Amino acid sequence: MPGLLVLMGSGETSPTMVEVHRAAARTLRAGARAVLLDTPYAFQENCADISARARRYFARSVGLEVEVAPSIAGADWVFSGPGSPTYALDRWAASGVAGDLRARVRAREGVTVLASAAACTAGLATVPVYEIYKVGADPHWREGLDLLEPLGLQAVVIPHFDNAEGGTHDTRYCYLGERRLSRMERELPPGTAVLGIDEHTALIIDLASEEVRVAGRGGLTVRRSGAATVLPSGTRTDLAELRRLAEGGAAGGSPGMAPPQVEAPPAEVTLEESIRSCEETFAAVAGRDPMRAAEAVLDLEAEMVKWAADTEEDSGGVEQARELMRLLIARLGELAAESGRRSERLTALVEPLLELRAELRASGRYDVADALRAALVRGGVAVEDTPDGPRWSLA
Protein backbone atom coordinates (compact mmCIF):
# COMPACT_ATOMS: atom_id res chain seq x y z
CA MET A 1 0.00 0.00 0.00
CA PRO A 2 1.42 3.43 -0.95
CA GLY A 3 2.71 5.59 1.87
CA LEU A 4 1.68 9.22 2.33
CA LEU A 5 2.71 11.92 4.78
CA VAL A 6 0.24 14.79 4.85
CA LEU A 7 0.94 17.92 6.92
CA MET A 8 -1.83 20.51 7.24
CA GLY A 9 -1.56 24.10 8.40
CA SER A 10 -5.16 24.20 9.67
CA GLY A 11 -8.71 23.42 8.56
CA GLU A 12 -8.20 19.69 8.99
CA THR A 13 -11.90 18.99 9.61
CA SER A 14 -13.32 21.77 7.47
CA PRO A 15 -14.76 21.73 3.92
CA THR A 16 -11.50 23.21 2.59
CA MET A 17 -9.56 20.00 3.24
CA VAL A 18 -12.20 17.46 2.17
CA GLU A 19 -10.62 16.73 -1.23
CA VAL A 20 -7.18 16.28 0.31
CA HIS A 21 -8.57 13.74 2.78
CA ARG A 22 -10.54 11.95 0.07
CA ALA A 23 -7.48 11.64 -2.16
CA ALA A 24 -5.51 10.15 0.74
CA ALA A 25 -8.35 7.77 1.64
CA ARG A 26 -8.51 6.48 -1.94
CA THR A 27 -5.03 4.99 -1.50
CA LEU A 28 -6.27 2.70 1.30
CA ARG A 29 -7.16 -0.94 0.84
CA ALA A 30 -10.67 -2.19 1.55
CA GLY A 31 -11.27 -2.65 5.26
CA ALA A 32 -8.31 -0.45 6.20
CA ARG A 33 -8.01 0.49 9.88
CA ALA A 34 -8.23 4.22 10.51
CA VAL A 35 -7.11 5.66 13.85
CA LEU A 36 -7.62 9.11 15.35
CA LEU A 37 -5.04 10.13 17.95
CA ASP A 38 -6.77 12.53 20.31
CA THR A 39 -3.62 13.16 22.37
CA PRO A 40 -3.02 16.86 21.51
CA TYR A 41 -6.41 17.85 22.98
CA ALA A 42 -6.89 15.00 25.45
CA PHE A 43 -6.46 17.40 28.39
CA GLN A 44 -9.48 19.48 27.36
CA GLU A 45 -12.86 19.01 29.05
CA ASN A 46 -14.58 18.79 25.66
CA CYS A 47 -12.20 16.14 24.33
CA ALA A 48 -15.02 13.65 23.66
CA ASP A 49 -17.01 16.26 21.73
CA ILE A 50 -14.02 17.18 19.52
CA SER A 51 -13.43 13.51 18.73
CA ALA A 52 -17.11 12.95 17.95
CA ARG A 53 -17.18 15.89 15.55
CA ALA A 54 -13.99 14.69 13.84
CA ARG A 55 -15.37 11.15 13.44
CA ARG A 56 -18.61 12.51 11.93
CA TYR A 57 -16.59 14.64 9.54
CA PHE A 58 -14.52 11.73 8.26
CA ALA A 59 -17.57 9.45 8.02
CA ARG A 60 -19.84 11.90 6.22
CA SER A 61 -17.40 13.96 4.14
CA VAL A 62 -14.59 11.49 3.46
CA GLY A 63 -16.33 8.11 3.71
CA LEU A 64 -13.89 6.88 6.33
CA GLU A 65 -14.91 5.18 9.57
CA VAL A 66 -12.43 6.26 12.21
CA GLU A 67 -11.76 4.90 15.70
CA VAL A 68 -10.22 6.82 18.58
CA ALA A 69 -7.33 4.76 19.93
CA PRO A 70 -4.25 5.38 22.10
CA SER A 71 -2.04 3.24 19.86
CA ILE A 72 -1.43 3.23 16.12
CA ALA A 73 -0.19 -0.36 15.93
CA GLY A 74 -1.72 -1.99 12.88
CA ALA A 75 -3.28 1.24 11.62
CA ASP A 76 -3.34 1.92 7.88
CA TRP A 77 -4.41 5.54 8.31
CA VAL A 78 -3.48 7.76 11.25
CA PHE A 79 -4.76 11.26 11.94
CA SER A 80 -4.01 13.78 14.68
CA GLY A 81 -4.87 17.45 14.84
CA PRO A 82 -5.49 20.43 17.12
CA GLY A 83 -4.43 21.02 20.71
CA SER A 84 -1.07 21.42 22.43
CA PRO A 85 2.07 20.20 20.59
CA THR A 86 4.08 19.77 23.80
CA TYR A 87 1.31 17.88 25.60
CA ALA A 88 1.19 15.47 22.65
CA LEU A 89 4.99 15.10 22.51
CA ASP A 90 5.30 14.21 26.20
CA ARG A 91 2.63 11.53 26.02
CA TRP A 92 3.69 10.11 22.67
CA ALA A 93 7.25 9.76 23.95
CA ALA A 94 6.05 7.94 27.08
CA SER A 95 3.63 5.64 25.24
CA GLY A 96 5.83 4.70 22.29
CA VAL A 97 3.60 6.43 19.72
CA ALA A 98 6.49 8.78 18.84
CA GLY A 99 8.65 5.84 17.78
CA ASP A 100 5.75 4.24 15.91
CA LEU A 101 5.15 7.44 13.91
CA ARG A 102 8.84 7.65 12.99
CA ALA A 103 8.82 3.99 11.99
CA ARG A 104 5.83 4.53 9.66
CA VAL A 105 7.61 7.30 7.78
CA ARG A 106 10.96 5.48 7.75
CA ALA A 107 9.27 2.39 6.30
CA ARG A 108 7.32 4.66 3.92
CA GLU A 109 4.11 2.80 4.68
CA GLY A 110 0.58 3.86 5.52
CA VAL A 111 -1.14 7.22 5.44
CA THR A 112 -0.12 9.64 8.21
CA VAL A 113 -2.03 12.92 8.44
CA LEU A 114 -0.85 15.48 11.00
CA ALA A 115 -2.52 18.87 11.23
CA SER A 116 -2.23 22.06 13.27
CA ALA A 117 -0.67 21.17 16.65
CA ALA A 118 0.22 17.65 15.52
CA ALA A 119 1.90 18.98 12.37
CA CYS A 120 3.97 21.24 14.62
CA THR A 121 5.60 18.13 16.13
CA ALA A 122 6.77 16.69 12.80
CA GLY A 123 10.11 18.51 12.51
CA LEU A 124 13.34 18.12 14.46
CA ALA A 125 12.13 20.87 16.83
CA THR A 126 8.68 21.99 17.90
CA VAL A 127 7.19 25.40 18.69
CA PRO A 128 5.64 25.25 22.19
CA VAL A 129 2.89 27.59 21.06
CA TYR A 130 0.68 27.35 24.16
CA GLU A 131 3.57 28.16 26.46
CA ILE A 132 4.87 31.08 24.39
CA TYR A 133 1.70 32.71 23.05
CA LYS A 134 -0.80 31.97 25.81
CA VAL A 135 1.35 31.67 28.94
CA GLY A 136 4.12 34.13 28.11
CA ALA A 137 7.16 31.85 28.24
CA ASP A 138 10.34 33.05 26.57
CA PRO A 139 10.64 31.87 22.95
CA HIS A 140 12.26 28.44 22.84
CA TRP A 141 12.12 25.11 21.02
CA ARG A 142 11.17 21.65 22.18
CA GLU A 143 12.56 18.50 20.61
CA GLY A 144 10.27 17.27 17.85
CA LEU A 145 9.44 13.88 16.36
CA ASP A 146 11.77 14.57 13.40
CA LEU A 147 9.60 12.61 10.97
CA LEU A 148 11.29 14.45 8.11
CA GLU A 149 14.79 13.14 8.84
CA PRO A 150 14.17 9.82 7.00
CA LEU A 151 13.19 11.91 3.99
CA GLY A 152 16.49 13.80 4.02
CA LEU A 153 14.97 17.02 5.34
CA GLN A 154 16.50 18.91 8.24
CA ALA A 155 13.60 21.16 9.08
CA VAL A 156 11.00 22.32 11.56
CA VAL A 157 7.32 22.56 10.64
CA ILE A 158 5.27 25.64 11.50
CA PRO A 159 1.51 25.47 10.76
CA HIS A 160 -0.83 28.50 10.76
CA PHE A 161 2.00 30.23 8.91
CA ASP A 162 -0.14 33.04 7.45
CA ASN A 163 -2.37 33.50 10.51
CA ALA A 164 -3.85 37.00 10.71
CA GLU A 165 -6.06 36.75 13.80
CA GLY A 166 -3.98 39.29 15.70
CA GLY A 167 -5.20 42.24 13.68
CA THR A 168 -3.04 44.95 15.24
CA HIS A 169 -0.25 42.56 16.30
CA ASP A 170 1.70 39.97 14.35
CA THR A 171 0.33 36.42 14.75
CA ARG A 172 1.93 34.91 11.67
CA TYR A 173 4.07 31.80 12.01
CA CYS A 174 1.78 29.95 14.45
CA TYR A 175 1.26 33.05 16.61
CA LEU A 176 5.01 33.75 16.98
CA GLY A 177 5.27 36.79 14.71
CA GLU A 178 8.40 37.82 12.84
CA ARG A 179 10.33 39.09 15.86
CA ARG A 180 10.10 35.86 17.85
CA LEU A 181 10.55 33.56 14.85
CA SER A 182 13.73 35.38 13.78
CA ARG A 183 15.13 35.01 17.28
CA MET A 184 14.21 31.33 17.46
CA GLU A 185 15.66 30.54 14.03
CA ARG A 186 19.10 31.52 15.33
CA GLU A 187 18.80 28.82 18.01
CA LEU A 188 18.20 25.99 15.54
CA PRO A 189 21.00 23.60 14.56
CA PRO A 190 23.02 24.92 11.59
CA GLY A 191 21.44 24.07 8.25
CA THR A 192 17.90 23.76 9.60
CA ALA A 193 15.08 25.13 7.46
CA VAL A 194 11.57 26.23 8.39
CA LEU A 195 8.68 24.66 6.49
CA GLY A 196 5.77 27.05 6.96
CA ILE A 197 2.33 25.72 6.00
CA ASP A 198 -0.43 28.28 5.54
CA GLU A 199 -3.89 27.84 7.03
CA HIS A 200 -6.30 25.63 5.06
CA THR A 201 -3.30 24.28 3.16
CA ALA A 202 -1.64 20.85 2.97
CA LEU A 203 1.82 19.57 2.13
CA ILE A 204 1.39 16.09 0.63
CA ILE A 205 4.42 13.83 0.28
CA ASP A 206 4.10 10.54 -1.58
CA LEU A 207 6.61 8.39 0.30
CA ALA A 208 6.92 5.87 -2.54
CA SER A 209 7.30 8.11 -5.61
CA GLU A 210 8.71 11.07 -3.60
CA GLU A 211 6.26 13.39 -5.35
CA VAL A 212 5.50 16.54 -3.37
CA ARG A 213 2.28 18.50 -3.75
CA VAL A 214 0.86 21.66 -2.16
CA ALA A 215 -2.95 21.84 -1.96
CA GLY A 216 -5.53 24.16 -0.44
CA ARG A 217 -5.84 27.93 -0.15
CA GLY A 218 -2.32 29.09 0.68
CA GLY A 219 1.20 27.93 0.13
CA LEU A 220 4.27 26.23 1.57
CA THR A 221 7.09 28.56 2.61
CA VAL A 222 10.63 27.16 2.72
CA ARG A 223 12.58 29.59 4.90
CA ARG A 224 16.22 29.57 5.91
CA SER A 225 18.19 32.39 7.56
CA GLY A 226 15.31 34.77 6.89
CA ALA A 227 15.27 34.10 3.12
CA ALA A 228 12.08 32.43 1.90
CA THR A 229 10.76 30.60 -1.14
CA VAL A 230 7.00 30.15 -1.45
CA LEU A 231 5.50 27.16 -3.27
CA PRO A 232 1.87 28.16 -3.93
CA SER A 233 -1.13 25.87 -3.85
CA GLY A 234 -1.18 23.68 -6.95
CA THR A 235 2.61 23.17 -6.93
CA ARG A 236 3.87 19.72 -7.91
CA THR A 237 7.53 18.91 -7.40
CA ASP A 238 9.59 16.22 -5.68
CA LEU A 239 11.53 15.61 -2.50
CA ALA A 240 14.84 16.30 -4.23
CA GLU A 241 13.71 19.85 -5.07
CA LEU A 242 12.25 20.36 -1.58
CA ARG A 243 15.57 19.20 -0.06
CA ARG A 244 17.45 21.59 -2.35
CA LEU A 245 15.28 24.52 -1.25
CA ALA A 246 15.62 23.52 2.41
CA GLU A 247 19.41 23.49 2.01
CA GLY A 248 19.34 27.09 0.82
CA GLY A 249 19.04 26.62 -2.94
CA ALA A 250 17.53 29.42 -5.00
CA ALA A 251 14.05 29.24 -6.46
CA GLY A 252 13.75 28.00 -10.02
CA GLY A 253 15.79 24.81 -9.77
CA SER A 254 19.34 23.86 -10.61
CA PRO A 255 20.57 23.86 -14.22
CA GLY A 256 19.00 20.95 -16.05
CA MET A 257 16.39 20.41 -13.32
CA ALA A 258 12.73 20.89 -14.22
CA PRO A 259 11.14 23.68 -12.12
CA PRO A 260 8.15 22.89 -9.92
CA GLN A 261 4.86 22.69 -11.82
CA VAL A 262 2.00 24.85 -10.57
CA GLU A 263 -1.60 23.95 -11.35
CA ALA A 264 -4.52 26.28 -10.74
CA PRO A 265 -5.90 25.31 -7.32
CA PRO A 266 -9.68 24.89 -6.81
CA ALA A 267 -11.43 27.86 -5.24
CA GLU A 268 -11.83 27.17 -1.54
CA VAL A 269 -13.91 29.46 0.67
CA THR A 270 -13.44 29.73 4.40
CA LEU A 271 -16.30 30.12 6.84
CA GLU A 272 -15.15 33.66 7.63
CA GLU A 273 -15.40 34.58 3.93
CA SER A 274 -18.86 33.00 3.69
CA ILE A 275 -20.00 34.98 6.73
CA ARG A 276 -18.77 38.22 5.17
CA SER A 277 -20.42 37.42 1.81
CA CYS A 278 -23.82 36.61 3.41
CA GLU A 279 -23.68 39.79 5.50
CA GLU A 280 -22.88 41.93 2.44
CA THR A 281 -25.64 40.29 0.36
CA PHE A 282 -28.19 40.83 3.12
CA ALA A 283 -27.24 44.50 3.50
CA ALA A 284 -27.51 45.05 -0.27
CA VAL A 285 -31.00 43.56 -0.73
CA ALA A 286 -32.79 43.75 2.63
CA GLY A 287 -34.61 47.02 1.95
CA ARG A 288 -35.90 46.07 -1.51
CA ASP A 289 -35.97 42.27 -1.81
CA PRO A 290 -37.03 40.50 1.41
CA MET A 291 -37.03 37.09 -0.27
CA ARG A 292 -33.40 37.43 -1.35
CA ALA A 293 -32.53 38.68 2.13
CA ALA A 294 -34.13 35.55 3.62
CA GLU A 295 -32.16 33.41 1.14
CA ALA A 296 -28.93 35.03 2.40
CA VAL A 297 -29.82 33.93 5.94
CA LEU A 298 -30.55 30.39 4.73
CA ASP A 299 -27.21 30.36 2.86
CA LEU A 300 -25.49 31.31 6.11
CA GLU A 301 -27.24 28.48 7.97
CA ALA A 302 -26.14 26.01 5.28
CA GLU A 303 -22.52 27.13 5.72
CA MET A 304 -22.82 26.61 9.48
CA VAL A 305 -23.93 23.01 8.86
CA LYS A 306 -20.98 22.41 6.50
CA TRP A 307 -18.49 23.73 9.09
CA ALA A 308 -20.10 22.16 12.17
CA ALA A 309 -17.40 19.47 12.38
CA ASP A 310 -14.51 21.93 12.34
CA THR A 311 -12.33 21.28 15.39
CA GLU A 312 -10.27 24.47 15.09
CA GLU A 313 -11.82 26.03 18.17
CA ASP A 314 -9.68 29.19 18.30
CA SER A 315 -11.26 30.60 15.13
CA GLY A 316 -14.74 30.77 16.68
CA GLY A 317 -16.17 30.82 13.17
CA VAL A 318 -19.37 28.84 13.76
CA GLU A 319 -20.23 30.87 16.85
CA GLN A 320 -19.63 34.07 14.89
CA ALA A 321 -21.93 32.78 12.13
CA ARG A 322 -24.60 31.89 14.70
CA GLU A 323 -24.48 35.39 16.20
CA LEU A 324 -24.77 36.96 12.75
CA MET A 325 -27.70 34.70 11.83
CA ARG A 326 -29.59 35.76 14.97
CA LEU A 327 -28.93 39.40 14.11
CA LEU A 328 -30.12 38.98 10.52
CA ILE A 329 -33.26 37.11 11.59
CA ALA A 330 -34.06 39.95 13.99
CA ARG A 331 -33.55 42.38 11.11
CA LEU A 332 -35.96 40.35 8.94
CA GLY A 333 -38.53 40.68 11.72
CA GLU A 334 -38.01 44.44 11.78
CA LEU A 335 -38.42 44.59 8.00
CA ALA A 336 -41.65 42.58 8.21
CA ALA A 337 -43.02 44.88 10.89
CA GLU A 338 -42.02 47.92 8.85
CA SER A 339 -43.71 46.42 5.80
CA GLY A 340 -46.89 45.89 7.84
CA ARG A 341 -46.86 49.51 8.95
CA ARG A 342 -46.40 50.65 5.35
CA SER A 343 -49.34 48.47 4.31
CA GLU A 344 -51.53 50.06 6.98
CA ARG A 345 -50.54 53.54 5.85
CA LEU A 346 -51.21 52.62 2.22
CA THR A 347 -54.65 51.27 3.09
CA ALA A 348 -55.47 54.49 4.91
CA LEU A 349 -54.53 56.40 1.74
CA VAL A 350 -56.10 54.17 -0.96
CA GLU A 351 -59.49 53.47 0.61
CA PRO A 352 -60.61 57.13 0.69
CA LEU A 353 -59.46 57.53 -2.93
CA LEU A 354 -61.59 54.55 -3.96
CA GLU A 355 -64.56 56.05 -2.14
CA LEU A 356 -63.98 59.31 -4.04
CA ARG A 357 -63.80 57.36 -7.30
CA ALA A 358 -67.11 55.64 -6.52
CA GLU A 359 -68.76 59.03 -5.86
CA LEU A 360 -67.39 60.37 -9.16
CA ARG A 361 -68.77 57.37 -11.05
CA ALA A 362 -72.14 57.68 -9.30
CA SER A 363 -72.37 61.32 -10.40
CA GLY A 364 -71.48 60.42 -14.01
CA ARG A 365 -68.03 61.95 -13.94
CA TYR A 366 -66.40 58.89 -15.49
CA ASP A 367 -63.54 60.81 -17.08
CA VAL A 368 -62.32 62.07 -13.72
CA ALA A 369 -62.92 58.63 -12.12
CA ASP A 370 -60.85 56.98 -14.86
CA ALA A 371 -58.08 59.57 -14.42
CA LEU A 372 -58.02 58.80 -10.70
CA ARG A 373 -57.77 55.08 -11.41
CA ALA A 374 -54.91 55.69 -13.88
CA ALA A 375 -53.09 57.75 -11.29
CA LEU A 376 -53.41 54.93 -8.77
CA VAL A 377 -52.00 52.45 -11.33
CA ARG A 378 -49.04 54.75 -11.98
CA GLY A 379 -48.47 54.77 -8.23
CA GLY A 380 -48.39 50.94 -8.16
CA VAL A 381 -51.99 50.27 -7.07
CA ALA A 382 -54.10 48.09 -9.37
CA VAL A 383 -57.88 48.58 -9.15
CA GLU A 384 -60.35 45.89 -10.26
CA ASP A 385 -64.10 46.52 -10.42
CA THR A 386 -66.18 43.50 -9.27
CA PRO A 387 -69.92 42.93 -8.62
CA ASP A 388 -69.08 43.29 -4.91
CA GLY A 389 -67.31 46.59 -5.43
CA PRO A 390 -63.76 47.66 -6.30
CA ARG A 391 -60.75 45.66 -5.10
CA TRP A 392 -57.20 46.92 -5.03
CA SER A 393 -53.78 45.33 -4.81
CA LEU A 394 -50.19 46.33 -5.26
CA ALA A 395 -49.25 46.00 -8.92
N, C-alpha and C positions, 0 to 999 in steps of 0.2 A: 504494500500500500504506500502511495507517495507520501512524503513527509512535507509538512508546511509549518512555518513559523510566521505567525501573524501578530504584529504589534500595532495597537490602536492608540491614538492620541486622546480620544474621548468618544462618546456617542455609541458605546459598544452594544447597548440594548435600545437603540433608537432606530427610526426608519432609515436614517442616512447610511447605516452599516448593514442593512439587510442583505443587499446583493453580495457584499464581501463574505458574510457568513454563509450564504447559500452556495457560493462558489467553493468555499472550503468544505462544506458538508457534502457536496457532490463527489468529492474524492474518497469518501468513506465507503467501506464495504457494507453490504446489507447486514443488519443486526449489530452494527458497530456500537461499542459502549462509549457513552458521552458523559463526562464528569465535570461538574461545576465545583471549583474550589472557592468556598466562601471565606477563606481565611482573612483577606484584607479588611473585611467589614464585620468579622465574627464578634468583635467587641461591642458592636452597636446593639441597642435595645431592639431595633427593628430589623435585625439580621434575617429573621424568618420571612418577613414581608419582602425584603429585597430579593431573597432567593426565589420566592414564589413568583414575583414579577418577572425575574430573569427566565425562569423555567417556562412561564406562559409565553414570553417573547420567542424563545427558541422553538417551542412547540407550534405556535400559531404562525409566526412569520418565516421561520427557517425550515420547519418540518422535522425538527430534531428533538427527540425525547431525552431530557437531561436529568441526571441524578446528582444530588448534592452528596459528596463523599469526602472524607478526610484524606484519602489516599488516591493516587492516580495509577496504581499498579493495575495493569491490564486494560487501561483506558486507551481507546483509539483517538478520542477527541478530548482535549482538556481546555477549559476556559476559566479565567479568573479576571476580576475587574476592579471596581472602585474600592476605596477605603484608605488604609494607612500602609504605605510600602514597608516601613520598618516593623510594624506589627506582624505583617505577613512574613518578612524575612526571618524574624526571631523564631516563629513557630514552624516555618518550613525547614529551617536548619535543625531544629530539635526533633522533628518528626521524620526526617529523611526525604521529604518532598523536594527539597532543594536539589539533592543529588539525583532524584528521579527525573526532575525537569532537565537537568544538564545531560543526563544519559539519553533522554529522548532526542535532544538536538544533536548530540554527538553521534548517535546511531542514525540520525536523519530519518526517523520513523514517526508516524502519527501526526496529527494536527494539534498544534499548541497555539492557543489564542490568548494573549495577554493584553489587557487594556488598562488605561488610566494608571491607577496605583500599581497594579501588577506589572504593567509594561515598564514602569519606573525601576523595577528590580532586575530587569533583563541584562543590564550592562555590568561592567566590572565594578562600578560604584553606583550608589543609589542616592537620590535626593531625599532627605528626610523632611518632606514637605510639611507635614503636620507640625513637627517640632520647630521648624524655621518660621513658617508663615503664620501659624496659629498660636504658637506658644512663645515665640520670640527668641528661640535659641540662635546662637551665632551660626552663620553659614558653615556647613561642614558636610562631608560625605560619609555614607555608610557603605560597607562592603556589599557588593551586589551578587547576583547569581552568576554573572558572567556567561550567559547563554550564547553570547556572540563569539566567544573565544574559539570554539570549535569551527567557526565559519571564517576564521582568520581576521576578525574585526576586533580591534582594541578600542572600545567605545563605551560611553555611557548613553542611556536612553532617557530623554526628557519628553514626556507627553504634555498635552495642553500647551504646546510651544507658542501658539499665537493667541493665547488667552487675553481677553480685553475686558474682563469683569471689573477691573480696578477703576476704570473711568479716569479719575484724576491722578492715579498712581500706577506704576508699571507692574502689571501682573503677568507679563509674558514669561515664557520659560518655566511653566508649572509654578507660577506665583513667585518666582525668584526675582524677576526683573533683571535688567542689564547689569546694574551695579553689582548685585550679589553673584550673578552667574560669572561675570568676568573675574571676580575675586576667587570663586571656587574653581574655575578652570585652571588657575595657576597652581592649585593644590593637587591636580591629577597627575598620575605617572606620565613621564615624557612620552609623547607620541599618541596620547589618548585623544580621540575625537568625540564630539557631541553629536548624537543623532537626535534631532528635534522633530517630533511628530505633531503636526497641527491637530486641532480639535476636529472631530468628525472626519478623520483621515486614518488610513491604514498603510503600513509597510508590510508587504506580503513577500516572503522569501520561500521559493520552492527549493526544498533541501536536496532534492534529487537532481534537478536540471540546473540549479543555481540561478534561475531566473529571479529577478527582483522587480516588483511592481509597486507603484504608489497609487492608491485609490481613495476616493472620497472628495471632500470639499477643498482641502488645503494642500499642503505639500510636505516633503521631507527635507529638512535642513541638515546638511553635513557641515559642521562647524569645527574649526581647529585654530587655536590661537587668535580668536576673534574674527578670522576670515570665514566666510560662509558660502556654500553652494546650495541652491534650492532646486530640488527635483519636484516639479509640480505634479498634481494629480494627473493620472494618465501616463506617467513615465513608465517605460519598460526598459530595463537594462539587466545587468547581471552582477553577481557578487564580486567578480574581478574589478569591475568599474567602481562599485561601492567601496571596495577596499582601497582602490587607488585614490578616491576622493577623501576617504578617512585618513589616508597617510599624507594628505596635504597636496594632492595633485590638483591641477587647475581644471576648471570646467571645460568640457568639449572633447575630452578624451586624448589619449596619446596618439602620436602619428601612426596611421595604419589601423587604429581602433575605431570601430563604428560608434558614433555618439549615441547617447540614450535616445530612444524613440518616445515621443510624447503623443498620446492619443487624446482626443477631446473627451473630458470626463463627463458623465451624465450630470444633469442639473440636480443638485440635492438642496433641499430647503430645510432649514432648522426650524424648530418650534418658535424661537424668538422672531424669525422672519415672518412666519405665518401669522403670529400674533399682530405684528406691525401691519401686515397687509390687510388683515380683517378689520383692524381698527381704522385704517385709512379708507377702505371701501365703505364702511359704515358711515363715517363722517361725510363722505362725498355724496351719498344717496339718501341719507336718513330723512332729510326735509322734503324730498320730492318723490321718493320711490320706497314706500314702507316695505313692500314685498322683497325688494332687493336687499334692504337693510336687514330684514329677518333672515334672508339667505346667508348673509355675511355672518350672523350669529351662529347659524347651523354649521357653516363651514368651520368656524372656530371650534365648535363642539366636536366635529369630526376629527380635527387635528389633535384635540385633547385625547380622544380615544386611541389614535395612532401612537401617541407618545406616552400612553399610560404606563408602559412597561419600562420606561427609561429609568435606570438606576443611578444616574448622575444627579445626586440630590442637591449639590451645591448650586446648580443652575436655577432651581426653583421655577422652571419654565411652566410646568403644568399648573402650579398654584397661581402663577401670574396670569395664565390663560383663564383660569377659573374666576379670578377676580375681575378680569376684563369682561368676561361673559355676563357676570352678574350686573356689572355697570351698564352694558349694552342692553340687556333685557329691561332694566329699569328705565333706560332711555326710550325703548320701544313703548313701554307703558305710558310714559309722558307724552310721546307722539300720538298715541291712541287717544289719550284724554284731550289733547289739544285739538285733534281732528274732530272729536265729539263736540267740543265747544264751538268750533267753526261751523259744524253742521247745524247746531242750534241757532247760531247767529244768522246763517243763511236762510233757515226756515223762517225766522222772524222777519227777514227781508222779502223773501219770495211770496209768502202767503198773502200779504196785503196787496202786492202787485197783481196777483192772480184775481183777487177780489175786484180790484180796479178794472182789470181786463173784462171780467164778467159784467160789470156795470156798463162798460163801454159797449159791449156786444148787445146787452139788453136794450140800450138806448139807440141801437142802429149805427153806432159809430165804429163800423167794422175796420175802416182804414186805420184808425188810431189804435184799435185793439190788436190788429195784425202787426203794426209797427212796434207795439209794446212786446208782443211775442217774439218778434225778430230781435229786438234788443236783448231779451232774456237769453235767446240762443247764442248771440254773440258773446254774452257773458258766461256761457258754459252751462246754461240751464235749458234742458229740453222740455217742452210742454206738449202733452198729448191730451186731446179732447176725447172723453169717453161718455157713454150714456149716464154714468154716475158723477160726471163732472170732470174738470181738468185734473190731470196728474202731472207731476213734474219730477225730474231726475237730473242728476249731473250728467252732462253729455260726455 
